[in-house]
Amino acid sequence: MKYISFTVCFSLILFSACAPGGKIIKQNYPSPFEFSITESSADKKDELFVRAFEWVSKSYGSAKAVVDMHDKEAGKIIGKAMMSFPKNPFGNIAYVMSIDVRDGKYRMVLSDFRHSGRELTSAYGPSTGTEYGDLNQQVFMRRFAGDAKKTEDKVFYSVKNYAMTEAQAILTTFSEKMKTKDSF
């Protein structure tokens, strides 16, 4: 029997990430801001470990660039990865990926999401875009030009929505790979 545990429902992400007219929607984000999948499998730990490591290598271009620690005996892979945020405020979203395998079961957890601003060059010279930092925050307050007090920065939710959608896609491709047996 398969057991799938998604922290955030994929349909919620797809249908409520943006409202009509391009408005940014603040969603009910998980706290802590992390996403996971746990599934049962009929396969042995060693076979699952090889599939997981192969998925990391192919998905990120190089396992060496992403993996901080891997231990086949313990059935554990830990890495730090990054996704580019493709629109304003641009920048990168870094996160930690943890994979655990054992006989008949595997799990992937994506956590510790952090947004960093990208250096921008304009007619006024170089500057760093907005940096939201830890995405575990429920609200991001900042002082906009000309404002006397801090107000809620709604673009922060756009960054969180993007991270949720990408995390769900990562979990889906990982799950598909783990179910695929090599037929050599």
C-alpha positions as CSV (number, residue, x, y, z in Angstrom):
1,M,0.0,0.0,0.0
2,K,1.3,3.4,-1.0
3,Y,1.3,6.2,1.5
4,I,1.8,9.7,0.1
5,S,2.1,12.6,2.5
6,F,2.2,16.0,0.9
7,T,2.5,19.0,3.2
8,V,0.7,21.2,0.7
9,C,-2.0,20.0,-1.6
10,F,-0.9,20.4,-5.3
11,S,-4.3,21.5,-6.5
12,L,-4.4,24.3,-3.9
13,I,-1.1,25.6,-5.3
14,L,-2.1,25.4,-8.9
15,F,-5.5,27.0,-8.5
16,S,-4.9,29.7,-5.9
17,A,-1.3,30.9,-6.4
18,C,-2.6,33.9,-8.3
19,A,-6.0,35.5,-8.4
20,P,-7.6,36.7,-11.6
21,G,-6.0,40.0,-12.8
22,G,-2.5,39.0,-11.6
23,K,-3.1,39.9,-7.9
24,I,-0.8,38.1,-5.4
25,I,-2.7,35.9,-3.0
26,K,-1.5,35.2,0.5
27,Q,-2.1,31.5,1.2
28,N,-2.3,29.4,4.3
29,Y,1.4,28.5,4.3
30,P,2.7,25.5,6.3
31,S,4.6,26.3,9.4
32,P,7.4,25.6,9.3
33,F,7.6,26.4,5.6
34,E,8.7,22.9,4.4
35,F,7.4,20.2,2.1
36,S,7.7,16.5,2.2
37,I,6.7,13.2,0.6
38,T,6.9,9.8,2.2
39,E,6.1,6.6,0.2
40,S,6.2,2.9,0.7
41,S,8.0,0.7,-1.8
42,A,8.6,-3.0,-2.2
43,D,12.3,-2.3,-3.0
44,K,15.4,-2.7,-0.8
45,K,17.3,0.3,0.8
46,D,20.3,-0.1,-1.5
47,E,18.2,0.0,-4.7
48,L,16.2,3.1,-3.4
49,F,19.5,4.8,-2.4
50,V,20.9,4.4,-5.9
51,R,17.7,5.7,-7.5
52,A,17.7,8.7,-5.2
53,F,21.3,9.6,-5.8
54,E,20.8,9.2,-9.6
55,W,17.8,11.5,-9.4
56,V,19.8,14.2,-7.5
57,S,22.6,13.9,-10.1
58,K,20.3,14.2,-13.1
59,S,18.0,16.8,-11.6
60,Y,20.7,19.2,-10.5
61,G,23.3,18.5,-13.2
62,S,25.9,17.3,-10.7
63,A,25.4,15.6,-7.3
64,K,28.8,16.9,-6.3
65,A,27.5,20.5,-6.6
66,V,24.5,19.9,-4.4
67,V,25.1,17.0,-2.0
68,D,26.8,17.9,1.3
69,M,26.5,14.4,2.8
70,H,25.6,11.0,1.7
71,D,25.8,7.7,3.6
72,K,24.6,4.6,1.8
73,E,24.7,2.5,5.0
74,A,22.4,5.0,6.9
75,G,20.3,5.6,3.7
76,K,20.7,9.4,3.9
77,I,21.4,12.1,1.4
78,I,21.5,15.8,2.5
79,G,22.1,18.6,0.1
80,K,21.8,22.3,-0.5
81,A,20.2,23.5,-3.7
82,M,18.9,26.7,-5.3
83,M,16.2,27.8,-7.6
84,S,16.1,31.1,-9.5
85,F,13.2,33.4,-8.9
86,P,12.4,34.5,-12.5
87,K,10.6,37.8,-11.9
88,N,10.8,40.9,-9.8
89,P,12.3,40.9,-7.1
90,F,14.5,38.3,-8.9
91,G,17.2,36.6,-6.9
92,N,17.6,33.0,-5.7
93,I,15.8,30.7,-3.3
94,A,18.1,28.4,-1.5
95,Y,16.8,25.3,0.3
96,V,17.9,22.1,2.1
97,M,17.0,18.8,0.6
98,S,17.0,15.7,2.8
99,I,16.4,12.2,1.5
100,D,16.0,9.1,3.7
101,V,15.7,5.6,2.4
102,R,15.2,2.3,4.1
103,D,13.9,-1.1,3.1
104,G,10.4,-0.6,1.8
105,K,10.2,3.2,2.4
106,Y,11.6,6.6,1.3
107,R,11.1,10.2,2.2
108,M,12.2,13.6,0.9
109,V,12.0,16.8,2.9
110,L,12.6,20.3,1.4
111,S,13.2,22.9,4.1
112,D,15.1,26.0,5.2
113,F,14.0,28.1,2.2
114,R,15.8,31.5,2.0
115,H,15.5,34.2,-0.7
116,S,18.5,36.3,-1.5
117,G,18.3,39.4,-3.8
118,R,20.3,39.4,-7.0
119,E,22.6,42.3,-7.8
120,L,21.0,44.5,-10.4
121,T,22.6,47.2,-12.6
122,S,20.6,50.2,-13.6
123,A,21.3,53.7,-15.0
124,Y,21.9,54.7,-11.3
125,G,24.6,52.0,-10.8
126,P,24.6,48.6,-9.2
127,S,22.2,47.7,-6.4
128,T,20.9,44.6,-4.7
129,G,17.3,43.6,-5.2
130,T,15.0,43.1,-2.3
131,E,16.1,40.2,-0.1
132,Y,13.3,38.4,1.8
133,G,15.6,36.0,3.7
134,D,13.9,33.2,5.7
135,L,10.7,32.2,4.0
136,N,9.5,30.8,7.4
137,Q,8.3,34.3,8.1
138,Q,4.5,34.6,7.9
139,V,4.6,38.3,6.9
140,F,7.4,40.5,5.6
141,M,7.2,44.1,6.6
142,R,9.3,46.9,5.0
143,R,9.5,50.6,4.6
144,F,8.7,51.7,1.1
145,A,10.1,55.0,-0.2
146,G,8.2,57.9,1.2
147,D,6.4,55.9,3.8
148,A,6.8,56.8,7.5
149,K,6.0,53.3,8.8
150,K,6.6,49.8,7.7
151,T,3.9,48.1,5.6
152,E,3.3,44.5,4.5
153,D,5.3,43.7,1.3
154,K,2.9,41.6,-0.8
155,V,5.5,40.6,-3.3
156,F,6.9,38.4,-0.5
157,Y,3.9,36.1,-1.0
158,S,4.7,35.8,-4.7
159,V,8.2,34.5,-3.7
160,K,6.6,32.0,-1.3
161,N,4.0,30.9,-3.8
162,Y,6.8,30.2,-6.4
163,A,8.8,28.2,-3.8
164,M,5.7,26.1,-3.0
165,T,5.0,25.4,-6.6
166,E,8.6,24.5,-7.4
167,A,8.9,22.3,-4.2
168,Q,5.8,20.4,-5.3
169,A,7.3,19.8,-8.7
170,I,10.6,18.6,-7.2
171,L,8.7,16.2,-5.0
172,T,6.7,14.9,-7.9
173,T,9.7,14.2,-10.1
174,F,11.5,12.5,-7.2
175,S,8.5,10.3,-6.5
176,E,8.3,9.3,-10.2
177,K,12.0,8.4,-10.3
178,M,11.8,6.4,-7.1
179,K,9.0,4.3,-8.7
180,T,10.9,3.6,-11.9
181,K,13.0,0.4,-11.9
182,D,16.0,0.4,-14.2
183,S,15.6,-2.3,-16.9
184,F,19.2,-2.8,-18.1
